[in-house]
Amino acid sequence: MKPKTTSKKISKKKAVKSKDQKSTLKTIIKVLEEKKSKDICILDLEDIHSYLSIFVICTVESHVQARAIARDLEKKLKELKLGGRGNQEKKAQDNGWILLDLGEIIVHIMTEDKRRFYDLEKLWGDAKFIQV
């Protein structure tokens, strides 16, 4: 049995399956960068879980910034007719974590304290880290 490695895997080939998914990811990343989110990472969960495909995780400075990013992201994806089955936002008022369900892609917009506390990258540690 091989020992488990702690290095993060980066895959460019297999991560993005369709043109629509790739366009959606590029749009998401562009909006996140324009709105000054930090520490953006993309996890490919397809080999780990049967109904999860991709997580996009980013850190924001405040609840206001999180809501602005979620609003702008939904608006941009709707304009471009991207985002899979439609955007379903799950959020608790001012809790520091907004989740956008875009079908194959789930976007997590988190304040620094929520991201550190929940540590999704560690929780889904077997996932491949991908670059777009």
Summary of the structure (lengths in Angstrom):
residues: 132
radius of gyration: 14.5
end to end distance: 32.7
largest distance: 49.7
contacts: 367
relative contact order: 0.23
helix: 33%
strand: 27%
